Every structure is written in structure tokens, then in C-alpha cells.
Amino acid sequence: MGAEQGSGMGFASDQGFLVLHAVRVKGLADTPVIAEATGVDPGTVEATAGALATEELLSYQDSKFLKGWKLTSTGQQRHHGDLLAEMERAACRPEVEAAYEAFVALNEPFKEICTAWQLRGDASGAPQPNDHSDAAYDAEVRRRLGALHDSVVPPLEQLAGAYVRFGRYPERLNAALERFDGGDLHAFTRPLAHSYHDVWMELHQDFLLTLDRTRSAADGH
């Protein structure tokens, strides 16, 4: 499974790798979720995933509570090898490392902003669930998120100039923020809702996989 150089752009992964990689990042993902993560149309994702399943790289889980594609043990090995090979061909490790350092510097502030959105101190200072009845408080949290967003997007966009698939992350973060500003309060921190937090966590995992790093205290959580 290879990759190719985008015309006039950075290194562009092929669709087979994009599907395999999205499943690796997410752990379990159905076709529409993979399409949203990769920007590949759902029909192509379904056909590609089916072909990967024929090669015994993916399998489909269909239970009462969980549905989606997941990597087989063979698929995990293939993905790891393909990702290492892609990084060598892309020749952009310094760009990935620079973007990752910028991201890690914002990871703890991001977690603090998420906590501020979910909890706030009562009269005694004890943390209580934020019921979002204080518009001024929520607006201040949104201001902090906006400042962080304005800091994380430029290095991601710069990285996308060298490694095209990372361009999906600023697009997805922008989309989540737009939904949040449109009144969808779940678009900030709700798990499994294409939320800003969901995209942030996937980006963190993607960086670690791409750089072939084992998470340590320096990488945050």
C-alpha cells in the first residue's frame, strides 16, 4: 500500500492508506466516520474497506452496541510498516515534529479549558457541573478556546503543506467550532460526537503514531 506525491503540494497518501490509518487512529469506525475523518467519499471508503477486508487487514464488527471496521492483527502490522515507509518517502519528519511540539505546548491549556467548560466553582469554590446558565462565564471559556484554536491551526496548516493528510485536522477543528458557535453545545467536549475534543484526541494519537512514539509524561494525555 503506497502513497504518491500531490501535484504542487506536499506528500499525499493514497486512499487505501487513509482508510487503514483512520481505523488505526480511531480503533473502531464505521464508514461515515472514516469518511468524515479522511475526506474520502463514503462510497469509496466502503469499497476500499471491503478490499482491505478481503486482504484480511480489516474486519467488520456488528454487535448490539458497537459497529464498525477494525484492524486485524495482520492489519496492525501492515499499517505500522506502511506508515514507517510513508514517513520515509514523505521526508517531512522535521515538519511533523515541529507541529507536534506546538501541539503538545497547547495540550495542557486545552484540557484546562475543557474542564472549565464542564465544571465551575460554586460559592465555596468547590467544583460543580457547569449548567451553562451564566452566559458571561461561558463566553469567557469560548474566548479562551478561540485563542487556543488560533494558536494550533497555523502549525497544522503549515504541516499540511508538507504532509497533505494533516490538513483534515484544521478543517475538522474549524467545523466543530462552527457547530459550537451555532448552538451545538455538544460540539466542544462530548465524546463520539465529532466534537472539538474528539478531533483533538485523534490528532494527538495521530502524531504519536506518525512519529512512532510511545506516550510518555512529555506527551501529555
N, C-alpha and C positions, 0 to 999 in steps of 0.2 A: 504494500500500500504506500504510494509515494505522495509527492507534493510537487507543485510547479511554481515557477516564478510568475507573479502577476505582471502584466504589461504596464510598464511605467509606475509600478507600485512596489511595495515590499513583497516579502515571500508569502505566497498564498497556498494554503493547504488544500488538498483535494477533498471532495465531498465525502468519500469513504472515511478518511481520517477524521474529518469534522464530526461525523456521526459517532464513530467509535470513541473519540475523545470526549464528546459531550456526555455520553453514557458513563465513561470513567469518572468524569468530574462529579456527576450527579449521583452515581451509584445505581439508581433505578429511574428510568424516564420513559414515558410514552411518546409516541410520535409527535403530537403537537408541542410538547415540552421541548423536545430536541429541536424542532423547527424554530421555536422562539429563541432558543439559546444560540443556534448556529446561523440563522438567517436563510437556511435552505428550505425550499418549499416543502410542505408536508408530504406531497406525493413522492417527491424524490427521496425524502427521508425514509418513508415506508419501504420503497423499493430497495434502497441502499441497505437498510437494516435487515430486510429479508435476505439479501445477498450475503450479508455478513453472518446471518444465522445459518445459511446453507454451508458456509465455511466453518461453522461451529465456533464462531468468535462471539456471537451474541445468542442469548436465549430470551424467550418472552415469558414473563411471569404473569399469570392471570389468576389471582386469588380474590377472595371477598373484599379484602382491604387494600391490596397492592396490585397495580397493573403497570407493566412497562417492560422495556428492554433492559437487560443487564449483561455485563460481560461474563463469559465463561472463563475458566482458568486459562484456557488457550488464548482467549481474547485479551486477558490481562497481560499475558506475556507478549502477545503481538503488539498491543498498544505501547507497552514500555519500549520495546525495540523500535517501533515506528517513530515514537516521539523523540528518542535519542537521535535517530537518523535524521529526522526533520530538523532538529536543532542544529545539527552539523551542517546540513545543506542550507539552512536559512542564514547561518553565520551571523546571528544577531544576539548572541548571549549577553554582550555588554549592554545592549539596549534593554533586554529583559531584566537584567539585574538592576539597572538604573531605575526603571519603572517600579520594580518590586521594592526597592529601598524607599522610594517616595510613598508607595502604598503602605508599607509597614509603619512609617512615621505617622500615618494618619489612622492606623488601626485602633489604637487605644482611645484617641479622641472620638472615633466613630462609635465605639462601644459605650462611651460615656454619654454621647448624645442619644443613643438608643435607650439607655437606662433612664435618662431624663424624660424621654417621651413616654415611657411605660410607667414610671414611678415619680412621685414628688413628695416632699416632706409635708407632714401635717403641722398643726400648731406647735407640737412639741419637737418637731424635726424628724420624727420617725417616718420612714418611707411608707407610702400608701400608693395603691394603684391610681394612676392618673385618669380621672374620669372625663378629662377634656372639657370641663366646664369653664375653665379660665382661659379665655381666648388670648390674653396677653402672654401668659406663660407658654402656651402652645406656639404662639408666633415667635417667641424668642428661641424655642427649640428649633423651629423651622429656619430661623436666621442662621443658627449655628450649623445646621445641616447644609444650608446653601453655601456657606463659606467653605465647609469641608468639600462639598461637591466641586466647587470652583477650583479647589486645590488638586483633587485627584484626577479630574478629567483631562487636563492638558498632558500630563505624562503618559496617560493611556493612549491619547490620540497620537502623541509622538511615537510611541511604541508601535502603534498600528501602521505607521508609515514604513516600518521595517518588517513587521510581522502581522499580516493583514487580519488574522482571526481575532486578535485582541481588540480590533475596532468594534466588535459587537458589545463589549462591556460598557464603554461610554454611551453607546446608543441605548442599551438596556437600562442603565442608571438614569439617563435622561427621561426615558419613558416612564419609569417608576416614579420619578419626581413629579412629572407632569400629572400622573394619575393622582398622586398625593395632593397636589395643589388643586386638582379638580374636585376634591372632596372625598376621595377614597382613602380613609384613614388606615386601612389595612396595607396600603401600598408602601408603607415605611418599614414596619418591623414584623408583619405577620409571616410566619413560616409557610412555605409551599404555596405562596400567593403571587409569585413573580414580583415580590417586594424588593425594595432597595436593599434590605438586609440579605435577602436570598441571593441577589446578584453579587453583593459584596463578598459573601461567604464563598460563592463559586469562584469568583476572581482570585480569592486567597488560595483556594485549593489548586486552581489552575497554575498560578505562579509556582507553587511548591512542586507540582508535577513537572512542569516545564523545566525548572531548574534542577530537577531530580534531587530535591532536598527532603530530609526527614525533619518534621516540625520540631523546633526546639523553643526554649524560652524567648530567644531573639526574634522568633517568627510570630509571636503572639498566638491568639486563639480565635 
